[in-house]
Amino acid sequence: MHPMLTIAVKAARRAGSIINRASRNLDVLNVSKKSHSDYVSEVDGAAEEAIIDVLLAAYPHHAILAEESGSRGDQKKSEYQWIIDPLDGTTNFLHGFPKYAVSIAVKYKGVLSHAVVYDPNNNELFTASRGSGAYLNDHRIRVSKRTRFEDCLIGTGLPFRDLTHMEAYFAMLKDIVPRIAGIRRPGSAALDLAYVAAGRYDGFWEIGLAPWDMAAGCLLITEAGGLIGDLEGNETYMQSGHIVAGNPKVFTSLLQVIAPHLTPELIAIQRAEKLQ
């Protein structure tokens, strides 16, 4: 395992320990609301600080982009940027619904290089390093081999931070559901993407994600042999927050079903990001 990935795993497990301890006393947690349906607890903050402490102890000059505390370090001059979601699926966590994860990724010169998604409930550790494959608890994982869209299990996430594109999303959902075997929406994008990498889902799509929701999971998928793009199949998903992922065949099928429902607003966002 690459030394940088080893540090990321150490940080993820430390955060996972904090989350697991807190999960036994949910009724006493301090919780606040960032926006509609978007919550943050003291556990998010404690887990994030634990991650950052481990990372900066090893790499004090690296830049940080974290969900709760924002950016640290020089984001433009540093060759390395860590992208952190200390608790992806906070709403699930606060309700005792056991689908949430720690997500940590690092970019080197703007390219995703190492990734960890850790599910503390099941002690499942998903890891990847660019060019070295993706793993679940040290066992190599690959995207599914299904090619028939009607046999596929697809993951998704309902828009909840920004409801601007809700009608477009439901049009996509309405068109996809009758064509596939089933659909799932557990509520943690980091885990959803890890499940695509492990072949548990055949594909996934969502609108309006943040970089920390996606970064680690995206590297897992590409290292597991999958494809990722925005709603048009382009590479602006980290900027626009709109993402489609899956094995190569399912990725193409999802894009084809989604295409008729792309609004001018969605297209404009993605193409504007591409020009930047």
MARGUBA-90785 format. One record per residue (C-alpha): x, y, z; residue number from 1; residue in one letter. Coordinates in steps of 0.1 Angstrom, whole numbers, plus 5000, padded with zeros to 4 digits. Layout:
<rs>
R     u     v     w    k  r
R     X     Y     Z  NUM  A
...
</rs>
This chain:
<rs>
R     u     v     w    k  r
R  5000  5000  5000    1  M
R  5013  5035  4991    2  H
R  5024  5054  5022    3  P
R  4999  5082  5015    4  M
R  4971  5057  5013    5  L
R  4982  5042  5046    6  T
R  4979  5076  5062    7  I
R  4944  5080  5047    8  A
R  4934  5047  5060    9  V
R  4947  5056  5095   10  K
R  4927  5088  5094   11  A
R  4895  5071  5082   12  A
R  4897  5045  5109   13  R
R  4902  5071  5136   14  R
R  4872  5090  5124   15  A
R  4852  5058  5122   16  G
R  4860  5051  5159   17  S
R  4846  5085  5168   18  I
R  4815  5079  5148   19  I
R  4809  5044  5162   20  N
R  4812  5056  5198   21  R
R  4788  5085  5191   22  A
R  4763  5061  5174   23  S
R  4755  5046  5208   24  R
R  4744  5079  5222   25  N
R  4725  5096  5195   26  L
R  4700  5113  5218   27  D
R  4726  5135  5235   28  V
R  4743  5148  5203   29  L
R  4743  5185  5195   30  N
R  4729  5189  5160   31  V
R  4724  5220  5138   32  S
R  4710  5226  5104   33  K
R  4731  5241  5075   34  K
R  4702  5243  5051   35  S
R  4670  5225  5041   36  H
R  4674  5188  5049   37  S
R  4712  5193  5054   38  D
R  4723  5186  5090   39  Y
R  4756  5187  5108   40  V
R  4764  5173  5143   41  S
R  4793  5176  5167   42  E
R  4804  5142  5154   43  V
R  4809  5155  5119   44  D
R  4832  5182  5134   45  G
R  4851  5158  5157   46  A
R  4856  5132  5130   47  A
R  4868  5159  5105   48  E
R  4893  5173  5130   49  E
R  4906  5138  5137   50  A
R  4912  5132  5100   51  I
R  4929  5165  5095   52  I
R  4951  5160  5125   53  D
R  4964  5127  5111   54  V
R  4969  5141  5076   55  L
R  4987  5173  5086   56  L
R  5009  5154  5111   57  A
R  5022  5134  5082   58  A
R  5020  5161  5055   59  Y
R  5019  5195  5071   60  P
R  5022  5215  5038   61  H
R  4994  5198  5020   62  H
R  4961  5216  5012   63  A
R  4928  5205  5027   64  I
R  4893  5208  5013   65  L
R  4868  5195  5040   66  A
R  4830  5196  5041   67  E
R  4827  5212  5075   68  E
R  4857  5235  5079   69  S
R  4863  5244  5043   70  G
R  4898  5249  5029   71  S
R  4932  5250  5047   72  R
R  4966  5256  5032   73  G
R  4974  5271  4998   74  D
R  4949  5255  4974   75  Q
R  4968  5269  4943   76  K
R  5004  5264  4952   77  K
R  5002  5230  4970   78  S
R  5007  5201  4946   79  E
R  4985  5179  4970   80  Y
R  4950  5185  4980   81  Q
R  4931  5163  5004   82  W
R  4893  5162  4999   83  I
R  4874  5151  5030   84  I
R  4838  5142  5040   85  D
R  4841  5130  5076   86  P
R  4805  5116  5077   87  L
R  4788  5112  5044   88  D
R  4752  5104  5053   89  G
R  4747  5125  5084   90  T
R  4709  5123  5083   91  T
R  4711  5085  5082   92  N
R  4735  5086  5111   93  F
R  4713  5108  5132   94  L
R  4684  5085  5127   95  H
R  4703  5053  5135   96  G
R  4700  5042  5098   97  F
R  4733  5024  5093   98  P
R  4743  5037  5059   99  K
R  4770  5063  5062  100  Y
R  4808  5065  5056  101  A
R  4840  5084  5059  102  V
R  4854  5096  5026  103  S
R  4890  5107  5020  104  I
R  4907  5114  4987  105  A
R  4939  5132  4976  106  V
R  4947  5149  4944  107  K
R  4982  5153  4931  108  Y
R  4985  5182  4906  109  K
R  4948  5181  4902  110  G
R  4945  5144  4895  111  V
R  4928  5120  4919  112  L
R  4956  5097  4932  113  S
R  4945  5079  4963  114  H
R  4911  5072  4979  115  A
R  4894  5057  5010  116  V
R  4858  5051  5017  117  V
R  4853  5035  5051  118  Y
R  4820  5021  5064  119  D
R  4824  5019  5102  120  P
R  4792  5000  5107  121  N
R  4804  4970  5087  122  N
R  4841  4976  5090  123  N
R  4843  4977  5052  124  E
R  4873  4996  5039  125  L
R  4873  5005  5002  126  F
R  4907  5018  4989  127  T
R  4923  5027  4956  128  A
R  4955  5042  4942  129  S
R  4958  5054  4907  130  R
R  4971  5026  4885  131  G
R  4970  5000  4912  132  S
R  4933  4989  4912  133  G
R  4905  4991  4938  134  A
R  4901  4970  4969  135  Y
R  4876  4961  4996  136  L
R  4894  4949  5028  137  N
R  4925  4940  5007  138  D
R  4905  4920  4982  139  H
R  4905  4933  4946  140  R
R  4871  4946  4934  141  I
R  4857  4952  4899  142  R
R  4826  4967  4885  143  V
R  4798  4943  4876  144  S
R  4798  4925  4842  145  K
R  4760  4929  4835  146  R
R  4753  4942  4801  147  T
R  4714  4939  4799  148  R
R  4700  4971  4813  149  F
R  4668  4953  4824  150  E
R  4689  4931  4847  151  D
R  4706  4960  4865  152  C
R  4704  4974  4900  153  L
R  4709  5012  4899  154  I
R  4718  5035  4927  155  G
R  4707  5071  4929  156  T
R  4703  5101  4953  157  G
R  4674  5125  4955  158  L
R  4682  5162  4953  159  P
R  4680  5176  4988  160  F
R  4703  5206  4991  161  R
R  4691  5224  4959  162  D
R  4657  5215  4946  163  L
R  4661  5235  4914  164  T
R  4664  5205  4892  165  H
R  4639  5183  4909  166  M
R  4615  5180  4879  167  E
R  4643  5170  4856  168  A
R  4655  5144  4881  169  Y
R  4621  5129  4885  170  F
R  4617  5127  4847  171  A
R  4649  5107  4846  172  M
R  4638  5085  4874  173  L
R  4604  5079  4858  174  K
R  4621  5068  4826  175  D
R  4648  5046  4842  176  I
R  4627  5026  4867  177  V
R  4606  5006  4842  178  P
R  4637  4997  4823  179  R
R  4658  4981  4851  180  I
R  4656  4954  4878  181  A
R  4656  4977  4907  182  G
R  4667  5011  4922  183  I
R  4681  5020  4956  184  R
R  4686  5053  4974  185  R
R  4703  5047  5008  186  P
R  4715  5083  5012  187  G
R  4753  5082  5012  188  S
R  4768  5090  4978  189  A
R  4803  5079  4990  190  A
R  4790  5044  4998  191  L
R  4769  5043  4966  192  D
R  4799  5050  4944  193  L
R  4819  5024  4964  194  A
R  4791  4999  4958  195  Y
R  4794  5005  4920  196  V
R  4831  4998  4922  197  A
R  4824  4966  4941  198  A
R  4798  4955  4916  199  G
R  4769  4957  4941  200  R
R  4753  4983  4919  201  Y
R  4756  4982  4881  202  D
R  4753  5020  4878  203  G
R  4746  5052  4897  204  F
R  4735  5088  4889  205  W
R  4728  5119  4910  206  E
R  4724  5156  4906  207  I
R  4740  5183  4928  208  G
R  4768  5165  4947  209  L
R  4798  5183  4963  210  A
R  4834  5173  4956  211  P
R  4838  5157  4990  212  W
R  4808  5135  4982  213  D
R  4824  5121  4950  214  M
R  4861  5123  4950  215  A
R  4871  5090  4967  216  A
R  4843  5071  4951  217  G
R  4852  5083  4916  218  C
R  4887  5069  4919  219  L
R  4874  5036  4933  220  L
R  4852  5032  4902  221  I
R  4878  5040  4876  222  T
R  4903  5018  4893  223  E
R  4877  4990  4893  224  A
R  4872  4993  4856  225  G
R  4841  5016  4855  226  G
R  4833  5048  4838  227  L
R  4823  5082  4852  228  I
R  4810  5113  4836  229  G
R  4786  5142  4840  230  D
R  4750  5138  4826  231  L
R  4764  5141  4791  232  E
R  4793  5118  4798  233  G
R  4819  5145  4800  234  N
R  4846  5150  4827  235  E
R  4831  5180  4845  236  T
R  4813  5160  4872  237  Y
R  4836  5172  4900  238  M
R  4829  5208  4891  239  Q
R  4792  5205  4882  240  S
R  4782  5180  4909  241  G
R  4762  5160  4883  242  H
R  4774  5124  4879  243  I
R  4767  5092  4861  244  V
R  4788  5061  4868  245  A
R  4787  5024  4860  246  G
R  4803  4995  4842  247  N
R  4810  5006  4806  248  P
R  4778  4992  4791  249  K
R  4755  5005  4819  250  V
R  4772  5039  4818  251  F
R  4763  5042  4782  252  T
R  4727  5030  4788  253  S
R  4722  5054  4816  254  L
R  4734  5084  4795  255  L
R  4710  5074  4767  256  Q
R  4680  5073  4790  257  V
R  4690  5105  4808  258  I
R  4697  5125  4776  259  A
R  4661  5134  4767  260  P
R  4655  5149  4802  261  H
R  4685  5173  4803  262  L
R  4672  5208  4807  263  T
R  4689  5238  4792  264  P
R  4699  5248  4828  265  E
R  4716  5214  4835  266  L
R  4734  5215  4802  267  I
R  4745  5251  4807  268  A
R  4760  5243  4841  269  I
R  4780  5214  4828  270  Q
R  4793  5232  4797  271  R
R  4802  5263  4816  272  A
R  4823  5242  4840  273  E
R  4840  5225  4810  274  K
R  4851  5259  4797  275  L
R  4867  5269  4830  276  Q
</rs>
